[in-house]
Amino acid sequence: ISMYACLRYIVPEYFRFPGDLSPKLGLSFESIPNGLAALTKVPGQGWAQIVAFLGTYELFINKPVGDEPGNYGKGNLGLGFLGPVKDPEARKKKLSAELANGRLAMMAIIGMF
């Protein structure tokens, strides 16, 4: 989550979707501020759509595989079509790198506020 939060904080500085977020309210994507200020600007129905989409994904699509916590069988880069990491040593190294990057992202998003 913290990796996505970092991306969500940085990317709008360089790119914003064209068009309206809510045509009924006259709210465009460009008028949404970065960071925590966006929480009060996005309409409640928009947040409900985000929660419904993520909830559906977590409950019905993203199923754990085996007894290992956090293993969803997605393999390389979290993309199923790339196949699993077969070499145990390479898998251990990639999992350690992912954990370290997640911890770094946690510190980064704290520093951005």
C-alpha positions as CSV (number, residue, x, y, z in Angstrom):
1,I,0.0,0.0,0.0
2,S,2.8,2.4,0.8
3,M,4.4,1.8,-2.6
4,Y,1.1,2.8,-4.3
5,A,0.8,5.8,-1.9
6,C,4.2,7.0,-3.0
7,L,3.3,6.7,-6.6
8,R,0.0,8.5,-6.0
9,Y,1.8,11.3,-4.4
10,I,4.5,11.8,-7.0
11,V,2.8,11.0,-10.4
12,P,0.2,13.8,-10.3
13,E,3.0,16.3,-10.2
14,Y,3.8,15.3,-13.8
15,F,0.6,13.8,-15.2
16,R,-3.1,14.2,-14.7
17,F,-5.9,12.5,-16.5
18,P,-7.8,14.8,-18.8
19,G,-11.5,15.2,-18.4
20,D,-14.0,15.3,-15.5
21,L,-13.9,13.3,-12.4
22,S,-17.5,14.2,-11.7
23,P,-19.3,16.1,-14.5
24,K,-22.4,16.5,-12.3
25,L,-20.3,18.4,-9.7
26,G,-18.1,20.1,-12.3
27,L,-15.0,18.5,-10.8
28,S,-12.1,17.8,-13.1
29,F,-9.1,15.5,-12.4
30,E,-6.8,18.6,-12.6
31,S,-8.7,20.3,-9.7
32,I,-7.9,17.4,-7.3
33,P,-4.9,18.3,-5.1
34,N,-2.1,16.0,-4.1
35,G,-1.8,14.2,-0.8
36,L,-4.3,14.2,2.1
37,A,-6.1,17.3,0.6
38,A,-7.5,14.9,-2.0
39,L,-9.5,13.0,0.6
40,T,-12.0,15.8,1.0
41,K,-12.2,16.7,-2.6
42,V,-13.1,13.4,-4.1
43,P,-16.9,12.7,-3.8
44,G,-18.1,9.9,-1.5
45,Q,-19.4,7.9,-4.4
46,G,-15.9,7.9,-5.9
47,W,-14.5,6.5,-2.7
48,A,-17.3,3.9,-2.7
49,Q,-16.3,2.8,-6.2
50,I,-12.7,2.4,-5.2
51,V,-13.5,0.4,-2.1
52,A,-16.0,-1.8,-4.1
53,F,-13.4,-2.5,-6.8
54,L,-10.6,-3.3,-4.4
55,G,-12.9,-5.4,-2.1
56,T,-14.1,-7.4,-5.1
57,Y,-10.5,-8.0,-6.2
58,E,-9.4,-9.1,-2.7
59,L,-12.4,-11.3,-2.0
60,F,-12.9,-13.0,-5.3
61,I,-9.8,-12.8,-7.5
62,N,-6.7,-12.6,-5.4
63,K,-6.6,-16.0,-3.6
64,P,-3.7,-17.2,-1.5
65,V,-1.8,-20.3,-2.6
66,G,-0.4,-22.8,-0.2
67,D,0.5,-22.2,3.5
68,E,2.9,-19.4,2.9
69,P,1.5,-16.0,4.0
70,G,1.3,-13.4,1.2
71,N,1.9,-16.0,-1.6
72,Y,-0.8,-15.4,-4.2
73,G,0.9,-17.5,-6.9
74,K,1.5,-14.5,-9.1
75,G,5.3,-15.2,-9.7
76,N,7.7,-12.7,-11.2
77,L,6.7,-9.1,-10.8
78,G,3.3,-10.2,-9.5
79,L,2.3,-11.1,-13.1
80,G,0.9,-14.6,-13.4
81,F,1.9,-15.0,-17.1
82,L,5.6,-14.7,-16.3
83,G,5.5,-17.8,-14.2
84,P,6.8,-18.6,-10.7
85,V,10.3,-18.1,-9.6
86,K,11.7,-21.7,-9.7
87,D,15.1,-21.2,-8.1
88,P,14.7,-21.1,-4.3
89,E,17.7,-18.9,-3.8
90,A,16.5,-16.3,-6.4
91,R,13.0,-16.4,-4.9
92,K,14.4,-15.7,-1.4
93,K,16.5,-12.8,-2.8
94,K,13.5,-11.3,-4.6
95,L,11.2,-11.6,-1.6
96,S,13.9,-9.9,0.6
97,A,14.2,-7.1,-2.0
98,E,10.4,-6.6,-2.1
99,L,10.3,-6.4,1.7
100,A,13.1,-3.9,1.8
101,N,11.5,-1.8,-0.9
102,G,8.2,-1.9,1.0
103,R,9.9,-0.6,4.2
104,L,11.6,2.1,2.2
105,A,8.3,3.2,0.7
106,M,6.8,3.4,4.2
107,M,9.5,5.8,5.3
108,A,9.2,7.7,2.0
109,I,5.4,8.3,2.4
110,I,5.9,9.4,6.0
111,G,8.5,11.9,4.8
112,M,6.2,13.3,2.1
113,F,3.6,14.5,4.6
